[in-house]
Amino acid sequence: MAGMAPGATAYSLTARVLHWLTAALVLTMIPAGIVIVNIGSGALQDFLFNLHRSLGVTLIPVVLLRLVYRLINPPPPLPGDIPLVQQFAAGCVHWALYALLIVQPILGWFGTSAFPAPIIVFGLNCRRSGHRTAPCRTRYSWCTVRSAT
C-alpha cells in the first residue's frame, strides 16, 4: 500500500491496520497474563499460557513490520500549535513504546525457554530436541509436534 503523501494529515490504511493489530494482540495478552498468575494450575491456566505465548510470538514480527513500515512511511506531522517540548516528549514516548513492544516479548521468550515445561505455540511444541516429542515435519528443526503421551 502507498505511504503518506507529502502534506497528508492522516495515517495510511496500512499504518492503521498494523496499529490496531498490535493493540488487539497486546490488549488480549495483558488480561490473559493477569489471569494466568491469579488462577491455580489446570487446563484453563495451560490454555492461557499457550494463548499468551502464541500471541507473543505473533507480536514480534507484527511490531517489526510496523517499525519498518513507519521508517519507510513517516507519519503526518503533529499540529504546529503543540509546543516543541511536548512534540519531543511525544516522540520519545512513541519510540519507548516501540522498544517495549520488541523487548517484552523477547524477555517472555527467554523466560519461557528457561522453564522446563513444554512450550506450546499454536499447537506446536517448540521445546528443543531431546524432550519427549516427535519431530515436526517443517523446515524448523527446533519445532516439534506435541506427543500424545
Secondary structure, DSSP 4 states (H G I P E B T S, - for coil): ---PPTT--S--HHHHHHHHHHHHHHHHHHHHHHHHHHS-SSHHHHHHHHHHHHHHHHHHHHHHHHHHHHHHSPPPPPPTTS-HHHHHHHHHHHHHHHHHHHHHHHHHHHHHHHSSS--EETTEE-PPTTSS-EEPSSS-TT-EEPP--
